[in-house]
Amino acid sequence: MQVGLMALQGWKGEYDGWDAAAAWTRTIELATQAEGLGFESLWVFDHYTTTPEPTDEITFESFSTLSALAMATKRVRLGHMVVCTSFRNPGLTAKLASTIDVISGGRFELGIGAGWKEDEWLSYGYGFPPIGERLDVLGEHLEIITRMFAPGHATFQGKHAKVTGAINVPKGIQSHIPIIVGGNGPQRTAGYAVKFADELNWTFLSPAEVTQRMADVRARCEKEGRDPATLRFSLYAADELMRQPGQARVDLMGAYAATGLDRAVCFPTRWDPTADAQAAFAEDCHAAGIALRAD
């Protein structure tokens, strides 16, 4: 199992009361340290204001942050957990993704989902349609983005989105930019992953739940004619369970690895945005038998 980390943005309050310049310096410091410790990837949230309540505190924008992380690192994979697709025209999302893939030297992965944080949607003028409509939009956006990543021009006409002969050059450095569909929905979200994605990402599930979900989705792949081995599985682990170093965290990381997950993404610096906290998490991963890549 590979292990990635959430980069510091301030969304979960880790930069409350900080000066913006000092916070950004810490984000870069911990990103470069994470790469040196051997973590496989760095991820950002796609949110505009803090959670659970929007406050007048730092929240760095996601695509800008990833562009800077791409220049500050050399090896780690980079992406979102996950893009709220309705925040952007899907053609723009594809263009942003392809450009960051070039900037990063071919290290970008597009994590994308339907979105959920109602206060942001309303504050920034997106409205807040029912979940069924948000999922409809996600499906149409995935149609457009996959066509824009593919050779040639992209054309698609849907109820909520369209492109007509859209050009996307450059298309990135990778021959195929991986797409990660994020969300715990066992029907439509999982179905989008089976149809469009290279990876399905869940949040906050237990090891037992992960095991059952993987079996269910693999069976669905077989039913729909997709080789189950071609779909990866990842989990964003609950922050509270990653908060304290020690045996409980070691055991939990080991349990996740034993499920056969391809990737776990964790945020151990949420409450302690320091190099020591990040290094302690690396030690716990090693203690769990998870091999990090030492640079």
C-alpha positions as CSV (number, residue, x, y, z in Angstrom):
1,M,0.0,0.0,0.0
2,Q,1.3,3.4,-0.9
3,V,0.8,6.3,1.5
4,G,0.1,9.9,0.6
5,L,-0.4,13.0,2.7
6,M,-2.7,16.0,2.6
7,A,-0.7,19.2,2.1
8,L,-1.4,22.1,4.4
9,Q,-3.9,24.7,3.1
10,G,-5.6,25.9,6.2
11,W,-9.0,24.4,5.3
12,K,-9.3,22.4,8.5
13,G,-8.0,25.2,10.7
14,E,-4.4,24.3,10.8
15,Y,-3.4,27.8,9.9
16,D,-5.9,29.7,12.1
17,G,-4.2,32.8,13.4
18,W,-1.2,32.5,11.1
19,D,0.3,35.1,8.9
20,A,-0.3,34.1,5.3
21,A,3.3,34.3,4.2
22,A,4.5,32.2,7.2
23,A,1.8,29.6,6.5
24,W,2.8,29.3,2.9
25,T,6.4,28.9,3.9
26,R,5.4,26.0,6.2
27,T,3.3,24.4,3.4
28,I,6.3,24.2,1.2
29,E,8.6,23.1,4.0
30,L,6.4,20.2,4.9
31,A,5.8,19.2,1.2
32,T,9.5,18.9,0.6
33,Q,10.0,17.0,3.8
34,A,7.2,14.6,2.9
35,E,9.0,13.8,-0.3
36,G,12.2,13.3,1.5
37,L,10.6,11.0,4.0
38,G,9.4,8.8,1.1
39,F,5.6,9.5,1.0
40,E,4.2,8.6,-2.4
41,S,1.9,11.6,-3.0
42,L,0.6,15.0,-1.9
43,W,-3.0,16.0,-2.1
44,V,-5.1,19.1,-1.6
45,F,-8.7,19.8,-0.8
46,D,-10.9,21.8,-3.2
47,H,-12.5,24.3,-0.9
48,Y,-12.7,28.0,-0.5
49,T,-13.3,28.6,3.2
50,T,-12.6,26.8,6.4
51,T,-14.6,23.9,7.8
52,P,-16.8,23.1,9.6
53,E,-17.8,26.8,9.8
54,P,-16.6,29.4,7.3
55,T,-14.3,31.8,9.1
56,D,-12.0,34.6,8.2
57,E,-8.9,32.4,8.2
58,I,-6.5,31.1,5.6
59,T,-7.6,28.6,3.0
60,F,-5.2,28.4,0.0
61,E,-6.9,27.7,-3.4
62,S,-6.3,24.2,-4.7
63,F,-5.0,24.5,-8.3
64,S,-2.7,27.3,-7.4
65,T,-1.3,25.3,-4.5
66,L,-0.7,22.3,-6.7
67,S,1.1,24.3,-9.3
68,A,3.5,25.6,-6.7
69,L,3.9,22.1,-5.1
70,A,4.8,20.8,-8.6
71,M,7.7,23.3,-8.7
72,A,8.8,22.6,-5.2
73,T,9.0,18.8,-5.5
74,K,10.5,16.3,-7.9
75,R,9.0,12.8,-7.3
76,V,5.7,12.8,-5.4
77,R,2.4,12.3,-7.3
78,L,0.1,15.4,-7.0
79,G,-3.7,15.8,-7.0
80,H,-7.0,16.7,-5.3
81,M,-9.0,14.8,-2.7
82,V,-11.2,15.8,-4.6
83,V,-12.2,18.5,-7.1
84,C,-15.7,19.7,-6.6
85,T,-16.6,19.4,-10.3
86,S,-19.3,22.1,-10.4
87,F,-16.9,24.8,-9.2
88,R,-15.5,24.9,-12.8
89,N,-16.5,24.4,-16.3
90,P,-15.3,20.8,-17.2
91,G,-13.3,22.1,-20.1
92,L,-11.4,24.4,-17.8
93,T,-10.8,21.5,-15.4
94,A,-9.3,19.4,-18.2
95,K,-7.1,22.4,-19.3
96,L,-5.9,23.0,-15.7
97,A,-5.2,19.3,-15.2
98,S,-3.2,19.0,-18.4
99,T,-1.2,22.1,-17.7
100,I,-0.3,21.0,-14.2
101,D,0.7,17.6,-15.6
102,V,3.3,19.4,-17.7
103,I,4.4,21.7,-14.9
104,S,4.9,18.7,-12.6
105,G,6.8,16.6,-15.2
106,G,3.9,14.1,-15.5
107,R,2.9,13.6,-11.9
108,F,-0.7,14.9,-11.8
109,E,-3.8,12.8,-11.0
110,L,-7.3,14.2,-11.3
111,G,-9.4,13.4,-8.3
112,I,-13.0,14.5,-8.9
113,G,-16.4,14.3,-7.2
114,A,-19.8,15.8,-7.0
115,G,-19.3,18.2,-4.1
116,W,-21.1,18.5,-0.8
117,K,-20.3,21.6,1.3
118,E,-23.5,23.6,1.0
119,D,-22.3,26.9,2.6
120,E,-19.5,27.2,0.0
121,W,-21.9,26.6,-2.9
122,L,-24.3,29.2,-1.7
123,S,-21.7,31.8,-0.7
124,Y,-19.9,31.7,-4.1
125,G,-23.0,31.7,-6.2
126,Y,-23.3,28.1,-7.4
127,G,-26.7,27.4,-5.9
128,F,-27.0,24.0,-4.3
129,P,-28.9,21.5,-6.4
130,P,-30.1,18.1,-5.0
131,I,-27.5,15.3,-4.8
132,G,-29.1,13.6,-7.8
133,E,-28.5,16.6,-10.0
134,R,-25.0,17.1,-8.7
135,L,-24.3,13.5,-9.6
136,D,-25.8,14.0,-13.1
137,V,-23.4,16.9,-13.5
138,L,-20.4,14.8,-12.4
139,G,-21.3,12.2,-15.0
140,E,-21.4,14.8,-17.8
141,H,-18.2,16.4,-16.7
142,L,-16.4,13.0,-16.7
143,E,-17.6,12.5,-20.3
144,I,-16.1,15.8,-21.3
145,I,-12.9,15.5,-19.3
146,T,-12.1,12.1,-20.6
147,R,-12.8,13.2,-24.2
148,M,-10.5,16.2,-23.7
149,F,-7.7,14.0,-22.3
150,A,-8.1,11.7,-25.4
151,P,-6.5,12.4,-28.8
152,G,-8.2,15.0,-31.1
153,H,-10.9,17.5,-30.3
154,A,-13.7,17.0,-27.8
155,T,-17.4,17.2,-28.5
156,F,-20.2,16.4,-26.1
157,Q,-23.7,17.7,-25.6
158,G,-25.4,17.1,-22.2
159,K,-28.2,18.6,-20.2
160,H,-25.8,20.4,-17.9
161,A,-22.5,20.8,-19.9
162,K,-21.2,20.7,-23.5
163,V,-18.1,21.2,-25.6
164,T,-17.9,21.5,-29.3
165,G,-14.6,20.7,-31.0
166,A,-12.8,21.7,-27.9
167,I,-9.0,21.8,-28.2
168,N,-6.8,20.7,-25.3
169,V,-3.1,21.2,-26.1
170,P,-0.9,20.3,-24.4
171,K,-2.7,17.2,-23.1
172,G,-0.1,16.6,-20.5
173,I,3.1,14.7,-20.3
174,Q,1.6,11.4,-19.2
175,S,0.1,9.3,-22.0
176,H,-2.9,9.0,-19.7
177,I,-3.6,11.4,-16.8
178,P,-5.1,9.1,-14.1
179,I,-8.7,9.9,-13.1
180,I,-9.9,9.3,-9.5
181,V,-13.6,9.4,-8.7
182,G,-14.1,10.3,-5.1
183,G,-17.1,9.5,-2.9
184,N,-18.7,6.8,-0.8
185,G,-21.8,6.3,-2.8
186,P,-22.1,2.6,-3.6
187,Q,-24.3,3.0,-6.7
188,R,-23.8,6.0,-8.9
189,T,-20.4,7.1,-7.7
190,A,-19.0,3.6,-7.8
191,G,-20.6,3.3,-11.3
192,Y,-18.8,6.4,-12.5
193,A,-15.6,4.9,-11.3
194,V,-16.2,1.7,-13.1
195,K,-17.0,3.5,-16.3
196,F,-14.5,6.4,-16.3
197,A,-11.8,6.1,-13.6
198,D,-8.5,4.5,-12.9
199,E,-9.2,4.7,-9.1
200,L,-12.1,4.9,-6.7
201,N,-11.4,6.9,-3.5
202,W,-13.4,6.6,-0.3
203,T,-13.4,8.6,2.8
204,F,-13.4,7.5,6.5
205,L,-14.3,3.9,6.0
206,S,-13.0,1.2,8.4
207,P,-10.8,-1.6,7.2
208,A,-13.7,-4.0,7.3
209,E,-15.8,-1.6,5.2
210,V,-13.0,-1.2,2.7
211,T,-12.7,-5.0,2.3
212,Q,-16.5,-5.3,1.6
213,R,-16.6,-2.3,-0.8
214,M,-13.7,-3.6,-2.8
215,A,-15.4,-6.9,-3.2
216,D,-18.6,-5.3,-4.3
217,V,-17.0,-3.0,-6.8
218,R,-14.8,-5.8,-8.3
219,A,-18.0,-7.8,-8.8
220,R,-19.6,-4.9,-10.5
221,C,-16.5,-4.5,-12.8
222,E,-16.9,-8.1,-13.9
223,K,-20.6,-7.7,-14.5
224,E,-20.0,-4.6,-16.6
225,G,-17.2,-6.2,-18.6
226,R,-14.2,-4.4,-17.0
227,D,-11.2,-6.2,-15.7
228,P,-11.3,-5.6,-11.9
229,A,-7.5,-5.5,-11.8
230,T,-7.6,-2.2,-13.8
231,L,-9.4,-0.3,-11.1
232,R,-7.4,0.9,-8.1
233,F,-8.8,1.7,-4.6
234,S,-7.8,4.4,-2.2
235,L,-9.0,5.8,1.1
236,Y,-8.7,9.2,2.8
237,A,-8.4,8.0,6.4
238,A,-10.3,9.8,9.2
239,D,-8.2,12.6,10.6
240,E,-9.0,11.8,14.3
241,L,-7.7,8.3,13.9
242,M,-4.4,9.6,12.6
243,R,-4.0,12.3,15.2
244,Q,-1.9,10.5,17.9
245,P,1.4,8.7,17.1
246,G,1.8,5.3,18.6
247,Q,0.6,1.7,18.5
248,A,-3.0,2.4,17.8
249,R,-2.1,4.3,14.6
250,V,0.5,1.7,13.7
251,D,-2.1,-1.1,14.0
252,L,-4.7,0.9,12.0
253,M,-2.3,1.6,9.1
254,G,-1.3,-2.1,9.1
255,A,-5.0,-3.1,9.0
256,Y,-5.6,-0.8,6.0
257,A,-2.6,-2.3,4.2
258,A,-3.9,-5.8,4.9
259,T,-7.1,-5.0,3.0
260,G,-5.2,-4.7,-0.3
261,L,-5.8,-1.0,-0.7
262,D,-3.6,0.6,-3.3
263,R,-3.2,3.9,-1.5
264,A,-4.1,5.5,1.9
265,V,-4.1,9.3,2.2
266,C,-3.7,10.8,5.6
267,F,-3.5,14.2,7.3
268,P,-1.4,13.7,10.5
269,T,-0.4,17.4,10.5
270,R,-3.9,18.7,10.8
271,W,-3.5,19.5,14.5
272,D,0.3,19.8,14.6
273,P,1.6,21.4,11.4
274,T,5.3,20.6,12.1
275,A,8.1,18.5,10.7
276,D,8.3,16.5,13.9
277,A,4.6,15.4,13.5
278,Q,5.1,14.4,9.9
279,A,8.3,12.5,10.7
280,A,6.5,10.6,13.6
281,F,3.8,9.5,11.1
282,A,6.5,8.2,8.8
283,E,7.9,6.2,11.7
284,D,4.5,4.7,12.4
285,C,4.1,3.7,8.8
286,H,7.5,1.9,8.9
287,A,6.4,0.2,12.2
288,A,3.2,-1.0,10.4
289,G,5.4,-2.7,7.8
290,I,4.7,-0.1,5.1
291,A,7.7,0.6,3.0
292,L,8.1,4.3,2.1
293,R,10.4,5.3,-0.7
294,A,13.5,7.0,0.8
295,D,15.0,9.7,-1.3
